[in-house]
């Protein structure tokens, strides 16, 4: 049975009841990798604020007094999907009420709106449309790049990339990397700049079979990101939690991600420590620079996403509460010692909760968004927008200096809609 929220927050069974986080605290201060057993203690201890404080120590070591935001827009090109995941309210079947398919000209118009608003990024994801041809996807990217050449295109989850390889008849289970590479190379030529982290859900076959049946499993998801890194594309990673998974499932998910990141950073020349880990939390170790296609890409950001049950087949589940959200993000910062950034995605956390998360390990709130059709917190509409002023205020109230970034976490300076990267 999956671990319940009560079980997750129950006291740890340790003889060192005086300071159950003592050994972990010493490891964190030394920049050493935490074990799965350490992770279990972080989820079990009643001292959630102690966990958050440890995560803040790591966050402060990596980023100091700053917190990031960006000016972006989301474009969901279709909600028609061949899958019917139990957790998802977004998907529709073709012809079903509410189903939509956006044209190439719709994408071009969205790029123009993003450009005119001064956005630095357009974030594109959609359903696994069973009838759109492969050419639709690179054509869409070319139209966006033509309309707004400076706009960074972050597009297509690993699930979508595999779907594109299948509709292009390039996906072979015997050598799936070849088909994935073929797709990514053509999308990159058309303007793709990086991959978002969606579709990871939780890396557990039992959970996938029950909640995400038909969706790619962890090995395939990781293959997509591994190939993207080999091609010099930076990517993000997500974890959807608070449904039918256990705390142990979350920890295994984090461990698989950091193992894949060890490999990516090794490609960039990072040396493992005495325990075989490649960490960014040791003294004197610098975070990797933005993607260099000649050297390789890496995971930029981990984004813990709370399950929002409204309208899905799993809507009877309560979803995670506020303290569980804080703890899960904090544990993510502590366990993923080789991922530079942790994002508190305000759309799914709410801006007030994301603001608190800046004190629990997060260093990024995401951006202005404008349109988001995947999840809707508390009955929100698809028009989910915040202002730069709101993001800056939230960051300052949390005690940090707001820094606008581009997709690759380079600083941005601007005058109105005109902007430039400064480092």
N, C-alpha and C positions, 0 to 999 in steps of 0.2 A: 504494500500500500504506500502511496506517496506520503511524505512527511507533511504534517499540517503546520499551520502557522504557530500553534501552541507548542508543538514539538520542536520547531526550529528555535524558539526562544526559551526553551526549558534550560535550567542550569546545567553546566557541564559536569560530568562525573570525573572529577579530578581531585586528587588528594590535596593539591595546592589551592585550597579554597580561598586563601587570603588574597591572592592575586592570580586569577586564572589566566590572565593575559601576559604574565610576566615574561615567560620564555619567548612568546611571540614578539613582545615589545623589544626585547634585545635583538632578535633577528631583524626586525624592521629598522632599528637604529643602525645596524651594521650593514644594511642593504643586502641581506641574504634572502634567498628564495624561501617562501613559506611552503610547507608540505600540505598535502590533503588533510592530514590530521590537524594541522594548524587551522585550516579552513573550517573543519568541523567545529573546532573550539570557538571560532569567530561567529559561526551561526548559532551555537548553543548557548554562549554566555548571556546572562541577563544584562550585562553591562554594555548595552548597545551604544551608549555615548562614548565608552572607552574604545570601542571598535571604530567609531567615527573619528575620534581624536587621532588614532593611529593612521587612519587613511588620510586625514588632513596633514599629518606630518610628512607623508610621502608626497602628497600633492604640493605642499609648500616647498619641499626639496626640489621637485621637478620644475615648478612654475613660479615660485615666489609669490609676489603680491598681485599678479595679473589674472584675469579671467577673460575668456574669449567669447565673441559672438560674431555672426556674419549676416550679411544681407543677401537673402536667397529667395528663390521661389521654387515651389514643387509643381510638377506636371505629371498627372496620372493619365496615361494615354488610353487606357481601357480598364474597366472593371470586369470584363468578360473573362472567365477563367475556366480552364478544363478541370481544375481541382475543386473540391468542396470541403476545405479544412474546417473542422468543428469549431475552431477558435475564431473564425473570420466572418465578420459582418460585411466586408467589402465586396466579396465576389458575387457575380451574377452569371446566369447563362444567357446566351444570345437570344434576344427576343423577350426576355423577362423584364418585368417592370423595373425601371431604374438602370438598365444596362446601357452602356455607352461605349463608343469607339471614337477617338479623336483623329482627325485627319492630319496629314503632313502640314497643311496650311494652318491648322489649329496650333501645332507645335511652333511653327514660324511666328505666329502672332504672339504666343506666350513668351517666346524669346525676345521679341521686340518690347513687350511690356516689362520684362525683367531688365533689359538693357536700359530702357528709359527711366526705370526706377532706381538705377544705380546698383543693381544686384551684381554680385561677383560669381554667383553659382546658380545653376538650375539643376534640380534633383528630380530624376525621372525614374518612376517605377510603375508597374501595372500588373494586371492579371496575365495568366498564361493563355493568351487568346489562341484558340485552336485553328483559326482560319486566316489570320493575317499572314502574308508571305514574309519570308526572311528579309526581302529587300526593303520592306516597310521600315525596318529598324535603322539600318545605316542611312537610308534616305531621310529619316526624321532627324538624325544627328547632323547630317550635312546641311539640312535646311536651317537648323538652329545655329550651327557654326557660321553659315553664310550670313544670317541675319544679325548675329551678335558675336563677332569673332573673339572678343575678350572674355566672353562668358565661359566659365569652367563647366563642363558637362559631367556631372556625376550621375551615372545611369545604370540600371539593370542589376537586380540582385543575382546571386549565384543561381537561384532557382530559374530565373528568366534566361540566364546565359545557357544553361543546360537545355531549356526549352527551345531556344534559338538553334542550338546545335542539332536538336532532333528534327525541327521543321526544315532545316537546311540539309538534312540527311547526312550529317557529319558525325553524329554521336555513335560511338561503338563502345559497348561495355568492356570489350577486351583492351581498348586503348582510348579511354574517354578523354585523356589529356590532349590528344591530337585534335579532336573535334572542338574542345573548349578553346584551345589555342587558335584554331582557324577562325572561330567566331570573334574572339577578342582582338585578333589582329585586324580584322575587317572593320570592327567597330572603332578601334583606335584610329585607323586611317580615316574614318568618317568624322572624327572629332571627340571620341570618348576620352575623358581625362582621368577618371577614377571610378571605382565601384563603391556603392553603398554597402551597408552590412546586413541588410535584411535577409530573411529566409533562413537564418540559422536556427531560430526558435530555441530548442534545447537539444543538445547532442545526446539523445538517448533513443534507442530503437523502440523500446516499449512506449515511450511518450509519443514518438512519431506515429506509431501504428494506431494509437488511440485518438490523437488530436490532429495530426497532420498527414493522414494516410495518403499515400501517393506522392508526397513531396520528397525531394532528394534528402538523403541522410547525411550524417556528418562527414563521412569520408568523401563524398562527392562535393559537398559544399566547400570543404577544405581544399580539394583539388582545384576548384575554380579559382580560389583566392591564391593558391600557390602558383598557378600558371600566370595569373595577373601580376603577381610580384616578380616572377621571372621576366615578364615583359616590361617591367619598369613602372607598372601602375600601382599607386597606393590604393588601399582599400580600408573600409571600416568593418567592424564586427559588432553584432548585436547578440543579446540573449533575452528571449521572452520568458518571463518567470511569473509565478503566482497562479498557476492553473493546476495541472495534475502532476507536475514534476516534484521531485524532492530536493531538499538542500544538497544532498549528495550529487544529484544530477547536475545541479548548478556548478558545483565544484569541479566535476569531471569536464563539463563544458569549458570552464575557465582554463583547466589544465591542458586540454587539447588545443585551445587557442594559443596559449603561451608556448607550447611546444612548436606549433607552426611558426610563431613569431621568432623563436630561437633560430629556426632554419633561415627565415628571411633576413634576420640581422647578421647571421653568420655569412650570408652572401654579400653583405655590405662591409664585411671585414671585422665585425665584433668578435672578440675572443671570449669563450665561456670562462666562468670562474672555476674555482677548485672543485665545486660540486657539479660542474657541467652545465650550469645555467648561464644564460645571457641576460643580464639584468641592466636596467637603466637607473636603478636606485642606489648603486654603489657610488662612493665618493670618486670624483674624477671622470665619471662616465657621462658623455654627452648624448643627448637624444639625436636620432638620425635626422639628417637634413631632408628637405622635400625630395620627392621622387626624382631619381636620376635614371633614365631608361637604360643607360649603359651599365649601371651597377645593380639595379633592381628596386622593387617597391617593398612595402611592408604595411602592416596594420597600423594605421594612425590612431585609431580611436576605438574604445569599447563603449557600447551604448546599452546599458541594461534597460529593458523595456517592460513595464508592468502589464500584465494581462488585463485587458478591459473587457468584461464579459457582455456588455450591453448588445443585445440583438443577435448574438452568435448561438450556436448549438450548445455552448457551454455556459450560457448566461445564468444558470442556476448556481454557478460557483461565485463566491464572494469577491474574488480578486484580492490582491495584496493590499494591506493597510499601510499607512504612512511610515511607521517605524520599520516595517519590513522593507519598504522601498529604500529608506535611508541605509539600513544595514546591508542590503544586497549591493547597492552601489558602493558602499565603503569596502565590503569584502572584495568586490571586483577590482577596486584600486589596489588593494593589498596583494591579491593573488596575481594580478596581471602586471608584474613588475617590469615587463619589457615593452609594454604598450604606452606610448608617450601621453595619450590624452584619455580622459574619461568624460563622456558627455551626459549631462542631465537634460534629456530631450524634453523641453518644456511642454510641448504639445501633449505628450502622454503622461508627464509627471505633474503638470500645472506649473505656472511660473513661480508661485510662492514656494512650492515644494522644491523646484529646481534651484531656487535661491538658497534654501537651506542646504541643499546638496553641495553647494560650493564650499561648505564647511565640513563636508563628509567625504571628500576625495575628488569631486568633480572640478574641472577647470574650464568647462565649455557649456554654454546654454543652447547652442545651435543658433538659429537665426529668425528672421522676420516671417518666413514661410509663406503667408498669404493664402494658399489653397492646399488643403490636406484632406484626402478622402479615405485614408486607410482606417483610422480609428477616430472616434469622437468622444472625448471625455465629458461625461455628465450631460449628454444630449447636445453637444456643440454641433454647429453646422460644418459643412466642408470649408466655409470661409473662416479659417483660423489664422488670424494675423495679429502680430504685435508690432510695436514700433521700436525703432532704434533707441528712442528716449526711454521706453519702458525697460528694455534690456540693460541699458547703461545704468539706470536707476537701481534695478534689482542687484546688479553687480556691486555698485557702490554701497548700497545698504548692507550688503553682506561683508563689506570691508575690503573690497578688491578694486583694482584699477581696470576698467573696461578697455579691452583691446579688440578692435575689429580685425578679423583675419580673412584670408581667402580660404579656399577648400584645402589647400596644402599647409595651412597654419602659418602662412607668411603675413606679416603685418601689412595693413592697408591704410593709406592716407587718402582722404577725399575732400573735395569741395562740391557739395551737392551730389549730383549723379555722376560726377567725374571722379575717378579713383585711380590709384596706382599702387603697386606693390612696392614696399620699401625694405623688405627683409624678413 
